[in-house]
Amino acid sequence: MQNQSELNQIKEMVYDQVMEEAGLGYFYKFIMPEEVLVGPGCVRKIGKEAVELGNKALLVTDKGITNLNLHSSTVRSLEKNGVQIHIYDQVQSDPDDKVIMEGVRTARDKNVDFIVAIGGGSSLDAAKAISFMLNNPEPISQYEGADKIENPGLPLIAIATTAGTGSEVSVSTVVTDSKRNKKMVISSKYLVPKIAVVDAELTSGLPASITAATGIDVLVHAVEAYLSKNSITISRALADHSVKYVVENLPLAVGNGENIEARHRMCIASLMAGMAFSNVGLGVCHATAHQLGTTYNIPHGVANAIMLPAVLKFNKLVSKKQLSELAHSLGAKIEGLTEREAAEAAIKEIKYLISDLGLPSSISEIGGSKDDFKSMARDALDDPTLATNPRKADLSDILKIYENAF
Ligand SMILES: [Fe+2]
């Protein structure tokens, strides 16, 4: 039998080896929801999956969903299986801490066993925050960043009604701090929903402009995950396939919202990109787009569409190989091209797609001003998504990226 100091030595050796493998990218963990339900109409099966979570649930959503009655099949399925539902539909776009804490009070008041979220990124993110704040002390701002949440929240079923955010499978939530008017990115394994649901039927009524903006967000998730400095084989496989699905199906879904096949494939693209970025992170595009969204009050996907080409131009220095690999899935003709040419072709295809979808392609187009660049760049430097960008970016780099996107 070894003595304590020998045991400690062995422990240290194992630790060193694991850390070395982690550094080389050989050791990693991949976090996903326990269950993922996919397919048109699958929301009608949610009740059966939910019964083991309890018999009282808070349904977190927004007025847009309840006015359109988009939550009715979920509610029917849950009630049929004996689950009592209380609806909290106060979520607004870019939810702030006040909306979250009101949801927490309602959940406590109703003594619910679990949370069901239905909606786009705002409703899903709000539900994630409500769920963890039920079991963790205030204020919510102390959890900004990665892995600061100590206790798991209430179980969450996340039902996506846009093919965009990937929030239904991701480890993060974005909450606006009302005091600082700043978006806080909070990430933790405790934020991954227990059950993720993507049902294309729920997305079929979305207007073309929202389909385009949320769809480009999917593309940005996939591209940033592919280029991420933490990228791994599994995430690259998911991201590459997601890019291919977006390029093939987003124009069809925007052109005809009733094309359920295209909608279904966009749902899967969103799911795959969400699984990828949730595990390996994003990059400068999200870091700069978050500030653009807050400053000019434009949708997240639109902000990403504006920033992406300028960000890729910046990242190309270190990501030529990765961009050239994505070129094929982006639909570029790459036979006979050098790596540099294929990378350029990839960026060109992305610009064409953004323009074809009718999304704005510059900050000037949305009425932005260069006077805001300094404060946006400073906030972008603090954005946690910056940490996994493949190229290191300082304040002057970010200012230049905003200039290029102007
Ligand atoms: Fe995003």
Residues whose N, C-alpha, C, O or C-beta is under 5 A from the ligand:
A	BS01	LIG	D217
